[in-house]
Amino acid sequence: MGQTISQPYIVALMTQELRLNHFCEVLEIGTGSGYQTAVLAKLAKRVYTVERFADLSAKAQAILGRLGIDNVEFYVGDGSGGWPEKRTFDRIIVTAAVPKVPGQLIDQLGAGGLIVVPVGAGGAQELIVGTKKEGKLIERVICDVRFVKLVGKHAFEE
């Protein structure tokens, strides 16, 4: 489906930067194979994951089901707008590049929450960690990365 899987090092780095604990509810944008989802589910209270390709989401659901991972909610749709229901999350991870962090995701990030997201329009992007303080995102660059583009209303056009 033209998607890629992140190197295990990048999955680990992004997960580390989320500073997860068993009380965190996490929004993941880009379920893909479910690999990152499984890692998050082992470290967090609950994971809400959005994938735009129904076939990928179904395969990930089946794999996580076989692994006995049951603290994940799946949604098929445009992840650039966040979770379809109005709510906030302690952590957000985006596993595809965005031209800029969508305001919809910032709105769904709780106060003091963290977001990890690759940002940039070119062939390479910067991996950003943002902390939400007083309604604004305070960003820190971690490293250069290369991800597929997040396609959606608040990201890249198809």
KEKE-3310 file (N, C-alpha, C; in steps of 0.2 Angstrom, whole numbers, plus 5000, padded with zeros to 4 digits):
npx = (5004:5011:5016:5028:5038:5045:5062:5068:5075:5071:5057:5059:5066:5056:5046:5053:5054:5041:5039:5031:5019:5010:4998:4995:4985:4986:4987:4989:4994:4993:4993:4998:5007:5005:5016:5022:5011:5009:5020:5018:5006:5010:5016:5008:4992:4980:4978:4974:4972:4974:4971:4972:4971:4960:4963:4976:4973:4964:4973:4982:4974:4971:4983:4987:4977:4980:4991:4986:4984:4974:4971:4968:4961:4954:4953:4947:4952:4954:4968:4974:4966:4965:4958:4941:4931:4927:4940:4954:4971:4985:4997:5003:5007:5014:5016:5019:5025:5021:5017:5017:5013:4997:4984:4973:4977:4985:4975:4969:4978:4982:4984:5001:5004:5013:5019:5025:5032:5036:5041:5040:5042:5050:5061:5067:5064:5062:5062:5051:5048:5035:5029:5014:5010:5001:4991:4999:5011:5027:5041:5054:5068:5073:5080:5085:5074:5066:5051:5036:5023:5010:4994:4980:4966:4972:4985:4996:4991:4984)
npy = (4994:5006:5010:5012:5004:5009:5010:4999:5006:5019:5018:5014:5026:5036:5031:5032:5045:5049:5047:5037:5030:5019:5025:5033:5038:5036:5043:5037:5041:5033:5018:5007:4992:4989:4987:4998:5001:4990:4990:5003:4999:4990:4998:5009:5014:5014:5013:5023:5021:5027:5023:5026:5016:5003:4989:4988:4992:4981:4970:4973:4974:4960:4954:4960:4955:4941:4942:4944:4957:4969:4982:4992:5003:5004:5014:5018:5030:5048:5053:5065:5074:5069:5060:5054:5057:5070:5073:5072:5068:5060:5058:5059:5052:5052:5044:5047:5059:5076:5093:5103:5103:5098:5108:5102:5091:5096:5102:5091:5086:5084:5096:5099:5088:5077:5077:5067:5069:5068:5082:5091:5095:5091:5078:5074:5075:5083:5076:5080:5084:5089:5099:5103:5118:5130:5130:5131:5124:5119:5116:5104:5099:5083:5074:5072:5063:5051:5049:5042:5053:5060:5059:5069:5079:5089:5088:5082:5083:5070)
npz = (5000:4998:5010:5023:5036:5051:5056:5069:5079:5077:5081:5095:5099:5097:5105:5118:5119:5122:5135:5143:5154:5165:5166:5156:5142:5125:5109:5093:5077:5062:5061:5053:5052:5065:5074:5081:5088:5096:5105:5111:5118:5127:5136:5140:5147:5138:5121:5107:5090:5074:5057:5039:5029:5028:5026:5031:5045:5048:5047:5057:5068:5069:5071:5084:5091:5091:5099:5111:5115:5122:5125:5115:5104:5088:5074:5057:5046:5043:5049:5051:5057:5070:5084:5081:5090:5102:5113:5124:5125:5134:5128:5111:5096:5080:5065:5053:5041:5043:5036:5045:5063:5065:5070:5075:5081:5091:5099:5104:5113:5129:5143:5147:5141:5129:5112:5099:5083:5066:5056:5041:5024:5014:5007:5018:5036:5052:5068:5080:5097:5106:5119:5128:5134:5142:5132:5121:5109:5114:5106:5102:5093:5089:5080:5063:5051:5040:5034:5027:5019:5029:5024:5022:5027:5035:5033:5021:5004:4994)
capx = (5000:5015:5018:5034:5039:5050:5067:5067:5079:5066:5052:5062:5067:5050:5043:5056:5053:5034:5040:5025:5018:5004:4992:4994:4981:4990:4984:4994:4992:4996:4993:5002:5008:5004:5022:5023:5005:5010:5025:5014:5001:5013:5019:5003:4985:4976:4981:4969:4976:4970:4974:4968:4969:4956:4966:4981:4970:4962:4978:4985:4970:4972:4990:4987:4972:4983:4996:4983:4984:4967:4970:4969:4955:4956:4948:4949:4950:4959:4972:4977:4961:4965:4953:4935:4927:4931:4943:4961:4976:4991:5002:5001:5013:5012:5021:5020:5027:5017:5021:5017:5009:4990:4981:4968:4981:4987:4969:4968:4984:4980:4989:5007:5005:5019:5018:5031:5030:5041:5038:5044:5039:5055:5063:5069:5060:5064:5058:5049:5044:5031:5025:5008:5010:4996:4988:5003:5016:5034:5044:5061:5070:5077:5085:5083:5071:5063:5045:5031:5019:5003:4989:4973:4963:4976:4992:4998:4986:4985)
capy = (5000:5011:5013:5009:5002:5012:5006:4998:5011:5025:5016:5015:5033:5040:5029:5034:5053:5050:5046:5034:5026:5015:5029:5037:5037:5038:5043:5035:5042:5029:5011:5003:4985:4988:4986:5003:5001:4984:4993:5007:4996:4987:5003:5014:5012:5013:5016:5024:5022:5029:5021:5027:5010:4998:4983:4988:4992:4975:4966:4975:4971:4953:4952:4962:4950:4935:4943:4945:4964:4971:4989:4996:5005:5006:5019:5019:5037:5053:5054:5072:5077:5066:5055:5056:5060:5076:5071:5074:5062:5062:5058:5058:5050:5053:5039:5049:5066:5082:5099:5106:5100:5100:5111:5097:5086:5100:5103:5084:5085:5087:5101:5096:5082:5076:5074:5066:5069:5070:5088:5094:5094:5088:5071:5072:5079:5084:5073:5085:5082:5095:5099:5108:5122:5135:5129:5131:5118:5121:5111:5103:5094:5077:5072:5071:5057:5051:5046:5043:5058:5059:5061:5070:5086:5094:5086:5083:5081:5064)
capz = (5000:4998:5016:5026:5043:5054:5059:5077:5083:5077:5085:5101:5100:5097:5111:5123:5120:5124:5142:5144:5160:5164:5167:5149:5136:5119:5102:5088:5070:5058:5064:5049:5054:5072:5078:5086:5092:5101:5109:5115:5122:5133:5141:5142:5149:5133:5115:5102:5084:5068:5051:5034:5025:5031:5026:5036:5051:5050:5049:5064:5074:5070:5074:5091:5095:5092:5104:5117:5117:5122:5127:5109:5100:5081:5069:5051:5044:5042:5056:5052:5061:5077:5085:5078:5096:5105:5119:5125:5126:5138:5123:5104:5092:5073:5062:5046:5041:5042:5034:5051:5067:5064:5076:5078:5086:5097:5103:5107:5117:5136:5146:5149:5137:5124:5105:5095:5076:5060:5053:5036:5017:5009:5007:5025:5041:5059:5073:5085:5103:5108:5126:5128:5140:5142:5126:5115:5109:5115:5102:5103:5088:5091:5075:5056:5050:5034:5034:5022:5021:5031:5019:5025:5026:5039:5032:5014:4999:4990)
cpx = (5004:5017:5025:5034:5045:5056:5066:5070:5074:5060:5054:5063:5061:5046:5046:5055:5045:5034:5033:5025:5012:4997:4990:4989:4985:4986:4989:4990:4996:4998:4998:5002:5005:5010:5022:5017:5006:5015:5022:5009:5004:5015:5013:4996:4981:4979:4975:4973:4971:4974:4970:4967:4966:4959:4972:4979:4968:4967:4982:4981:4970:4978:4990:4982:4976:4988:4993:4983:4977:4966:4971:4962:4957:4951:4951:4947:4956:4962:4974:4972:4961:4960:4946:4930:4931:4933:4950:4965:4982:4997:5000:5008:5010:5018:5021:5022:5021:5020:5022:5012:5002:4987:4976:4971:4983:4981:4967:4973:4982:4986:4995:5009:5011:5016:5024:5029:5035:5037:5043:5041:5044:5056:5065:5065:5064:5059:5057:5046:5041:5028:5020:5008:5005:4993:4992:5008:5023:5038:5052:5063:5075:5082:5081:5080:5068:5057:5040:5026:5012:4998:4983:4972:4968:4983:4993:4992:4988:4989)
cpy = (5006:5014:5009:5007:5006:5007:5005:5003:5017:5024:5017:5022:5037:5037:5031:5042:5054:5049:5043:5031:5023:5019:5033:5034:5040:5038:5042:5037:5038:5022:5007:4995:4983:4987:4991:5003:4996:4987:4998:5004:4992:4992:5008:5010:5010:5017:5017:5025:5023:5027:5023:5021:5005:4991:4983:4988:4985:4970:4967:4973:4964:4951:4954:4957:4944:4936:4944:4953:4967:4978:4994:4997:5007:5010:5019:5026:5041:5055:5061:5076:5074:5061:5058:5059:5065:5073:5073:5068:5065:5062:5057:5057:5049:5049:5041:5056:5071:5088:5103:5103:5102:5103:5106:5093:5090:5101:5096:5082:5088:5092:5097:5089:5082:5074:5073:5065:5071:5076:5090:5091:5091:5081:5069:5077:5079:5080:5078:5082:5089:5094:5104:5111:5128:5136:5130:5125:5121:5115:5110:5098:5089:5075:5072:5064:5057:5046:5047:5049:5056:5062:5063:5078:5091:5092:5087:5080:5074:5065)
cpz = (5000:5004:5018:5033:5045:5057:5067:5081:5083:5081:5093:5103:5101:5104:5118:5125:5122:5132:5145:5151:5160:5165:5161:5145:5130:5113:5097:5081:5066:5061:5060:5051:5061:5077:5083:5091:5098:5107:5114:5120:5128:5138:5144:5144:5144:5127:5110:5095:5078:5062:5045:5029:5029:5031:5031:5043:5053:5051:5055:5069:5075:5073:5082:5095:5096:5098:5111:5120:5116:5124:5121:5106:5093:5078:5063:5048:5043:5048:5057:5056:5068:5077:5084:5084:5099:5112:5119:5127:5130:5133:5116:5100:5084:5069:5055:5046:5040:5040:5040:5056:5067:5070:5079:5083:5092:5102:5106:5112:5124:5138:5149:5145:5132:5117:5102:5087:5071:5056:5047:5029:5013:5010:5014:5030:5047:5063:5078:5091:5105:5115:5126:5134:5138:5135:5119:5115:5109:5111:5103:5097:5091:5086:5068:5055:5043:5035:5028:5024:5024:5026:5023:5024:5030:5038:5024:5010:4996:4984)
residu = (MET:GLY:GLN:THR:ILE:SER:GLN:PRO:TYR:ILE:VAL:ALA:LEU:MET:THR:GLN:GLU:LEU:ARG:LEU:ASN:HIS:PHE:CYS:GLU:VAL:LEU:GLU:ILE:GLY:THR:GLY:SER:GLY:TYR:GLN:THR:ALA:VAL:LEU:ALA:LYS:LEU:ALA:LYS:ARG:VAL:TYR:THR:VAL:GLU:ARG:PHE:ALA:ASP:LEU:SER:ALA:LYS:ALA:GLN:ALA:ILE:LEU:GLY:ARG:LEU:GLY:ILE:ASP:ASN:VAL:GLU:PHE:TYR:VAL:GLY:ASP:GLY:SER:GLY:GLY:TRP:PRO:GLU:LYS:ARG:THR:PHE:ASP:ARG:ILE:ILE:VAL:THR:ALA:ALA:VAL:PRO:LYS:VAL:PRO:GLY:GLN:LEU:ILE:ASP:GLN:LEU:GLY:ALA:GLY:GLY:LEU:ILE:VAL:VAL:PRO:VAL:GLY:ALA:GLY:GLY:ALA:GLN:GLU:LEU:ILE:VAL:GLY:THR:LYS:LYS:GLU:GLY:LYS:LEU:ILE:GLU:ARG:VAL:ILE:CYS:ASP:VAL:ARG:PHE:VAL:LYS:LEU:VAL:GLY:LYS:HIS:ALA:PHE:GLU:GLU)
# end
